[in-house]
């Protein structure tokens, strides 16, 4: 975080999009107690450290879309409710262990997720989806380029459409 923002305590929305930021950690913003929304979209992030006990206390929205993230670990979140947007990154896989129940909405649209039937069965991803629904998580993986498995009334079938979301 830029040094000029070190003592900014009343900031509610911080937009750092389109700044060619290459790495970041959520702990860098922890001193911003009033921060509600952090926008790091459209940068050059390949990794970001989000697994931490030190989040900005009031943070509710984290925008990371249009970066180059290849993985996502949201297993340790210290705020009560968080909306995360990671659309248009390079995330191919996410496990149930990497998403905290405190994540209330996760938008993963336009990532190269491997959602083939074989991969889902191999990794038991269908259990992940049920667990996410139990957490009341809103998960969007629309417009991915792979075959998606749809769950309707407990019946599993292949769906060649490119849209699927759990709301």
N, C-alpha and C positions, 0 to 999 in steps of 0.2 A: 504494500500500500504506500502511496506517496507520503512523504514526511509531512507535507502541508495538511494532511487529514488526521494527523495524530491526536489533536486536541479538539476535534469536532465531535461534540457530544450530543447535539440536538438534531443531527441529520436523520431524516426518516427514509429517504430514497437516494440511493447512490448508483448512478449510471456510469459505468466504466466500459461501455461497449465500444467497439471499433478503435481499440488502442494498441493492438498488437501485443497484448499481455501474453507471455509464454508460460508462466507458472504462477500459482496463487495458493494460498491456504486460507481457510475460513477463520482461523485464529487471528489472522492479520486484521480482521474487522471486529474482533470480540469486544474491544473497548467502546465501540459505538452502540451504547445501550438502547438508544431510541430507533435504531435502524430497522425498518420494516421490510424493505425490498433492496436486494443487491443484484445488479444487472452486470454480468461479465460476458454478455453475448457478443458474438462476432469478433472474437479475439483469436489468438493462436494457441490456446490452452491444449496441451496434450495430456496433462494430468492436473488434478486439483485435490488437495488434501481436505476432505470433508468429514472424515471420521474423527470427531473430536468432541470433547466435553466443553470446549470454549467457542461457543457461537455468540453472535450478537444476541442479547437477551430477548429482544422483541422481533427478531427476524421471522417473517412468515412466507416470503417469496424469494427464491433463488433462481435466477435466469442464467443458464449456461449454454443456450442454443447457439448453433453455428460456430462451433469450435472444432477441435480435432481430438476430443476425448475418446479413448479406447476402452476405458473401464470406469465404473462408478461404484463407490462404496458409501452407502448411506446407512450403514448399520448402527452407527453411534451418533445420535442427534440429540443435542441438549435443549432444544426448544420444543414447546408442547405440540406445535402443528406446523408443518412445512410443505409448501408447494414447490416442486422442482421441475424445471423445464430444461431438458437436454436434447431437444429436437435437433436434427441435422448434425450429428456428431458421427463418430466411427465406432460406436458400441455394438459389438456383435453378440454379447452374452451378458446376462445379469441373473444372479441367483437370489433365492428368497432370503438367504442369510445376509445379503448386502443391502436390504431395505428395512429400515426401522419402522415399527408401527406408527411412529410420529410423522412419517411422510404421508400426507393426506392426498396429494395428487402428484403423479409422476408422468410427464409427457415425454415419451421416447420415440415419437413419430420421426420417420425418415432417417432411421439408423439402420445399418446393415444387419439387423437381428436375424439369427439363424432360427427360424421357426418351422423348419421342416418336420413332418410327422416323425421321422426317424430320430431327429435330435430331441424332440419333445419327449418321446418315449425313453430314449437313452438317459436323459437327465431328469426324468420325472417332473418335467416343467408343469404338467397339468396340476400337480399338487401345489406348486408355487402359486399358480393363478388362484386356486381355491383359498390358500392362506392369505393372499393379498386381498381378496374379496372380503374375507373375515375381518381384516383390519380396516375395512371401509375405505380402502385405497382406490382412488380413481386412476386407472392405468390406461394410457393411450399409446398404442403402437401402430397407429394408422400409417398408411402409405409406405410400408416396408416392402421390399422387392421380393420377398420369399413367400412361399405357400404358407398360409396361416391355418391353424386348426381352430375351429369354432366349437364352443361348448354351448349347446342348447338343450335344455331339459335333461342334462346328464348324458346326452348322446354325443359321442365324439365322431366327427366326420371331417373330411378334407374340404376346405373351401379355397378356391383359387382366386377369390377376390383379394384385393390389396388393402382392405380396410378391416380393422377389428379393434374394438375398444371395450373396456369394462368400465361402466359408469355407475 
